[in-house]
Amino acid sequence: LQMEALAGFSAKDEWDFAYVGMSNHPFIKGNYPHHEGIWGWGDAADQTILMVPNIRRSMLEYHDIIWDLQYATTWESSTLHSDNLFLQQPDDDDFYEWRDARVMDEKGGMDGTLTIGWRVGGWGDAADQTILMVPNIRRSMLEYHDIIWDLKYATTWADATIHSDNLFVHQPDEDDFYEWRDARVMDEVRWYGWYIDYWMEGGLLRDIFSHRIITQDHWDDLMKKFSYSREELDYDNYVTDATGPPSATYDPHCAQGEITNGCEPVAVISADKLRDYTEGPVETTAIAEALMNDVRTGQYVIAQEAWDCIWEEIIQHKKGPKNIHDRPGYENLYESYNFSVEMLLEMIDELNRLIAKYGSAEWNTKQTANRLVEILSEHVGLVEAELEEINTGVRQLTASDFLGPKERARTRTLKGKTVSESERKDRLRYFTTLEQKMHEDKRSEMEQLAKMREEAESSSQIVHGDLLKALSSALEQLRKLQAEGVIDEETALRLVKRIQTVATEARVGLAQSSE
């Protein structure tokens, strides 16, 4: 957002490049190699700038965002749910009130007439006659809400299909979810440092958990099987005494020069300082200087006397897209969640590892490394202060806080919920399997779209490329209209499906004509 304002060109998400196609957007927002990211820009990037968030805040905000997006499994779904981002979310009582009112309305569909308002009339004019099935009104109210709960209130056929294995089976309870979430966050702490290492070292392949150099096969599994446990992806599963430690290997994207100036960042920016009312303008200046140092972007950067104004308009006056800080009561929400001693120590350990590494003689001659150490040193101080508050009782842990495996196990014992280790793992496997399935389906969607574009590029029909550009433009316009509230979610989803159908039909028709 700061880059957009400084240079006057819009940014684009990595998934948009992969889904909508390549376009002339000079700034790319990316999360790769994290599993929520994708190298969607091909070889269009020239340099990188590393944004470093506070480790504790990033743990909360990541889970907060994917909750807002209703754990979307596709680019479409996340786009359509984007209006939920950073809003005040209703509580359980609000949900029950809505559900009860909804059931009062639904009984109107059971008055002996055929109603299909809650179904999709997907058969067109192919039907010849109808047979009316009349369920018990009380049972139908329960069963309908039971089914849509199992399907996670899916908004698309794809999402409903993904969640169909949940139908009519025993669902894990709230305690199971918290246990899975806490274990996941313990892993994400290691992801945090792994992500920083990846970019600082120019794409060097390392293990997420041990941070040792790994083989390409191990890396490929980390990319594809991100929901697997530490034990399943353990370093020793890939390296034996016979093979010995692997030599340094770099991500092919970086090794093959797909980023012109290499994957190592030209600047390191503090995401938290950027919003600070004292230090924020200085951080904006650091971004502007990074752009100025490259002639390709420097020629478009606004005059220096306007840089502070850019910061004021974006941060103080909140011009631009929504962000996490726009959520009502955000700071109270951020402080209302606590982390156990176990989890805070895990964060401190990871931060100290990074500080020691990038403060060493091997790195401390680089301005980017010194900047990283400066940022992380402030972060570790904040986490240590919170640890003191937990140890002295200033902060009190609750069941919904991030307790970590040890504290969660102790709580489970106090509740008398003693289960075998195998049963416990089976319950947690429900969440990891679901997460892996969502990940694979999202990647599959990208591959299908990439294949469509490849076929379009190989076609000799010029009109084919023009049509795809028009359809891409239509998708972007649709997203804009839905974000501005001009059209509702249901209409947007229907139009997206129609655009996909047109694209498919056009591709088939042009392929036939070329034959």
C-alpha positions, 0 to 999 in steps of 0.5 A: 500500500505504501509503495502504491501511494509513493509511486502511483502504481497499484500492487497485486497479490501473488494469487491474482497473478496465478489466477487472473493472469500476468499484468502490468502491476509493478508491486507484488504482495507475496507469502511464498514459500509459506503454504498460504503463498504461491510463486504466481508471478513467474519471472516478472519480479526484479527485487524483494523487500522483506516485511517483518511482523511481530512474531506474537502479533502475526500468530494472532492475525494469521488465524484471525484472517483465515477465520474471517475468510471462513477458511476459504479453499479457493481464490474465488471463495477468499475473494467473495469472503473478503468483505468479512475481513477486519470487521467485528465478528458476531458472537455465539448469541448473535448466531443463535438469534440469526439461526432461530429467525432463519428457522422461522422463515424456513417453515414457510417453505413447508406449506405443501408447495414446491419451493426451491429457493434454497436449492440451485435449479441446475437442470435448466429445461431438462426436467419433465415432471416433479414428484414432491417429497414431504418431510416432517417439518420439525425433522427438516429444520434440524437436518438442514442446519445439521447438514450445512454445519457439516459442510461448513456453510460452504458457498460453492460446489467445490467447497461443499464437495471438499467438506462432504466427508464431514457429513453425518460423522462425529465432529471433534469438539471445541477442546479438540480444535484448541489442541490442534490450533495450539500445536499448529501455532507451535509449528508456525513459530518455526515457520516464522524464522524459516520464512525469514531465513529463506529470503535472507539467504536467497532461497536456500532450502532449509528444514522448517523445524530444525533449520538445517539444510535439506534436500530438494525432495525434503523441500518438495514434501514441505511444500506439498504436505505442509499439514503433516506433523513434525515427526512425518517431515522430520529431517532424519526421514530424508537424511541417513548416515550413509548419505551424510548431510546434503550440500546447499541447494537453492530454490529453483525459482531463485537459482534460475534467476526468476527474480532479476536481482536475486531473492535476497531482500534489498531492504528490511521493513518493520510492519509494526513500526510502519503503523507507529505514530512516531516511527511510521514516517521513518519506515515509509522513508525506508520504503521510498529509498528502496524504490529510489535505489532502482531506476526502474521504480525510482523515476516514478516515486513522488517527491521526498517532501510528500513522503510524510504526507503519504504516511499520514493519509494511509495510516492516520486518515486510513485511506486505502484498503482495509487492514487488520487494524480496522477491526473494531476494538482491535487492540483490545482483541489483540491483548485479550488473548494470552500465550502460555509460558511454553509458547512464549518460550518457543517464540523467544527461542526462535527470535534469539536464534535469528538474532544470534545468526544475523548478528554474527560476523558472517552477516553483520556487515550487511545493512539488511541483517543489522536492520533485521536484528534491530527489529527482532531485538525489540520483538523479543523484549516485548515477548519477554515482558509478556512472559513476566506477566504470565509468571507473576499472574498479571495475565490469567490463562483461559481455555480459549487462550493459546496454551500449548501442548503441555498446558493443554494436556494438563487442562484436559486431565483436570477435566477428566478427559482421559483418552488414549494417545492414538485416539487423541491423534485420530481426533487431531488428524481430522483437522490436519486432513481437512487442511491438507485437502483444502491446500491441495484443492487450491493448488489444483485450481491454480494448475487447471487455470494455468493449463487453460492459459497455456492452451490459450497462448499456444492457439493461433487465434488472436481473438482467444487471447483478447477474450481471455484478457476481457474475461480477466478484466471482468473478474477484476471489475467484479471483485471491485464491485463486490468490495464496494458493495454494489453487488452482493455475495450471491450475485458475485458468485453467480457471475464468477461461475458464469465467467468461468463457463464462458471461458471454458466454452470459448476455449473449447470452441476455439480449439475446435475451430483451429482443428 
